[in-house]
Amino acid sequence: MNFLTIGHRGVMGVEPENTLRSFVAAQAAGLDVIELDLHLSKDGTLVVMHDADVGRTTDGTGLIAEKTLAELRELDAGKGERVPVFEEVLDAVRAPLQAEIKDVAAARALADVLRARDLVGRVEVLSFHDEAIAEVTRLVPGVRTALVASRYGPEVVRRATAVGATTLVLNIRRLTLETVEHARAAGLRIIGWVVNTQDDLRLVRALQLDGATTDYPDIKRTGRFTA
């Protein structure tokens, strides 16, 4: 498989993260895959936002889980963008998606959408939480899943295989050759995050990773020439 470039929350280095504007820009830049984050609103809608609290990325305050979709729609998510729901992203771009879920409840809601819209071939499900991956795997046979980890050691390979994940998405600041070798021996793909500089890119290419998650679309262009 070719080296993949994955747009982190769209292209969050240049556009408001997790907005339709950011996702459309990521697709226009030619990134191979678009990554996004999902939470459940108070009324059970899958909304696209990274944090559990709206304060960092919108002009509002409070928890997503305590707001209805209508209330979330009133917020400015940057440059006049509204907080999108997952189905809107599916319709706005054609690119493959990585959907990161935060808990088991979100896993169940996402599973419903994956089955209803036959998205197994288009959407890979990511999570830091082993139980969320196990749940979506149980509910959607054949779905591709990835375990995300920030602080980890070689044991992350065992965790991934235990829940049926086929990919590891790993913080490059802690990535070692030992972990890479363990993952390869287990047949796992490895994606590095966040890859925003040429030094970052040289590292992930030197370790022969399968792809890079980036905030900036220029990584797509330069990644072709960096060995």
C-alpha positions in Angstrom: 0.0 0.0 0.0 1.2 3.5 -0.7 2.2 5.9 2.1 -1.1 7.5 3.3 -1.4 11.2 4.2 -4.3 11.7 6.7 -5.9 15.1 7.3 -6.1 15.7 11.1 -9.6 17.0 11.9 -9.5 18.1 8.2 -6.6 20.5 7.8 -6.7 22.0 11.3 -3.4 23.9 10.7 -5.1 26.2 8.2 -8.9 25.9 8.8 -11.1 25.5 11.8 -10.8 21.9 13.0 -13.6 19.4 12.5 -15.7 21.7 10.3 -17.1 21.1 6.8 -14.8 23.8 5.6 -11.8 22.0 6.9 -12.8 18.6 5.5 -13.5 20.1 2.0 -10.1 21.7 2.1 -8.5 18.4 3.0 -10.1 16.7 0.1 -9.2 19.6 -2.3 -5.6 19.3 -1.1 -5.5 15.6 -2.2 -5.1 14.1 1.2 -5.8 10.4 1.1 -7.9 10.1 4.2 -9.7 12.5 6.5 -9.8 12.0 10.3 -12.5 13.4 12.5 -13.8 13.1 16.1 -17.3 12.1 17.2 -19.3 12.8 20.4 -22.9 12.3 21.2 -25.1 15.3 21.8 -27.7 15.3 24.6 -30.3 14.0 22.1 -28.1 11.3 20.8 -26.8 12.8 17.6 -23.2 12.1 16.4 -21.6 15.5 16.3 -18.1 16.2 15.0 -15.9 17.8 17.6 -12.7 16.7 19.4 -13.2 17.9 23.0 -16.0 16.9 25.3 -16.4 20.6 26.1 -17.3 23.1 23.3 -15.2 25.9 24.9 -11.9 25.5 23.0 -13.3 25.3 19.4 -16.5 27.4 19.5 -17.8 30.6 21.0 -19.9 28.7 23.5 -19.3 26.9 26.8 -20.3 23.6 28.4 -20.3 20.0 27.6 -21.5 18.5 24.3 -23.4 15.8 26.3 -25.5 18.5 28.0 -26.5 20.3 24.8 -29.1 19.3 22.2 -28.2 19.4 18.5 -30.2 22.5 18.1 -28.2 24.2 20.8 -24.9 23.1 19.3 -26.0 24.4 15.9 -26.2 27.9 17.4 -22.4 27.9 18.0 -19.7 29.4 15.8 -17.1 26.7 15.2 -14.7 29.1 13.5 -15.0 31.4 10.4 -18.8 31.2 10.7 -18.8 27.4 10.5 -21.5 25.4 12.3 -20.8 22.2 14.3 -21.4 19.4 11.8 -23.0 16.1 12.3 -21.4 12.9 11.0 -23.8 12.4 8.2 -23.1 15.9 6.8 -19.4 15.0 6.5 -20.3 11.8 4.7 -22.2 13.9 2.1 -19.8 16.8 1.9 -16.7 14.8 0.9 -16.0 11.6 -1.0 -12.7 10.7 0.7 -12.2 7.7 3.0 -12.7 8.7 6.6 -11.2 7.8 10.0 -13.8 8.3 12.7 -12.5 8.6 16.2 -14.9 7.6 19.0 -14.6 8.5 22.7 -16.7 5.8 24.4 -19.0 2.8 24.0 -22.1 4.8 23.6 -20.6 6.6 20.6 -19.5 3.3 19.2 -23.1 2.0 19.2 -24.4 5.1 17.5 -21.7 5.0 14.9 -22.3 1.3 14.3 -26.0 2.2 13.4 -24.8 4.7 10.8 -22.2 2.3 9.4 -24.7 -0.4 8.9 -27.5 1.8 7.6 -25.3 3.5 4.9 -23.0 0.5 4.2 -19.9 2.3 5.1 -17.6 -0.6 6.1 -15.4 0.0 3.1 -15.1 3.8 3.5 -14.9 4.4 7.3 -12.2 3.1 9.6 -13.1 3.5 13.3 -10.4 4.8 15.7 -10.3 5.1 19.5 -8.0 5.4 22.5 -10.4 3.1 24.3 -10.1 -0.6 23.9 -13.7 -1.3 24.9 -15.1 1.1 22.3 -13.2 -0.7 19.5 -14.3 -4.1 20.8 -17.9 -2.9 20.8 -18.0 -1.5 17.3 -16.2 -4.7 16.0 -18.9 -6.8 17.7 -21.7 -4.7 16.1 -20.3 -4.2 12.6 -18.6 -7.4 11.3 -15.8 -6.6 8.9 -15.3 -3.0 10.1 -11.7 -1.8 10.1 -10.5 -0.5 13.4 -7.4 1.2 14.8 -6.2 1.7 18.4 -4.8 5.2 19.0 -2.2 5.7 21.7 -0.2 8.7 23.1 1.7 7.2 26.0 2.6 3.6 25.3 5.2 1.0 25.0 5.5 -2.3 23.0 2.5 -3.6 25.0 0.2 -1.5 22.7 0.6 -4.2 20.1 -1.0 -6.8 22.5 -3.8 -4.3 23.3 -4.6 -3.8 19.6 -4.6 -7.5 18.7 -6.8 -8.3 21.7 -9.6 -6.1 20.4 -9.2 -7.0 16.8 -7.7 -3.7 15.6 -5.7 -4.0 12.4 -3.9 -0.6 12.7 -2.1 1.4 15.4 -2.2 5.2 15.3 0.7 6.2 17.4 2.2 9.5 18.8 5.5 9.8 17.0 7.1 11.4 20.1 7.2 8.0 21.8 7.6 5.8 18.8 10.5 3.3 18.9 11.9 0.8 16.5 11.1 -1.9 19.0 7.4 -1.0 18.9 7.4 -0.9 15.2 9.0 -4.3 15.0 6.5 -5.8 17.4 3.6 -4.3 15.4 4.9 -5.7 12.1 5.4 -9.1 13.6 1.7 -9.0 14.6 0.7 -7.9 11.1 -0.5 -4.4 12.1 -0.4 -1.2 10.0 1.1 1.8 11.7 0.1 5.4 11.3 2.2 8.2 13.0 0.7 11.4 14.4 1.1 14.3 14.4 3.5 14.8 11.4 3.8 18.5 10.8 7.5 19.1 9.9 10.0 17.7 7.5 11.9 16.1 10.5 8.7 14.4 11.6 8.2 13.2 8.0 11.7 11.9 7.7 11.2 9.9 11.0 8.0 8.2 9.9 9.5 7.4 6.5 12.7 6.0 8.0 10.6 3.8 10.3 8.7 2.7 7.2 5.3 3.5 8.6 2.2 3.2 6.5 1.1 6.8 6.8 1.1 10.1 8.6 -1.6 12.2 10.2 -1.0 15.8 9.7 -2.4 19.3 10.4 -1.0 20.7 7.1 -1.8 19.7 3.5 1.7 20.4 2.3 2.8 17.1 3.8 1.0 15.4 1.0 3.2 17.0 -1.6 6.5 16.7 0.2 5.8 13.2 1.5 6.2 11.8 -2.0 9.9 12.9 -2.1 11.0 12.2 1.5 12.7 8.9 2.1 
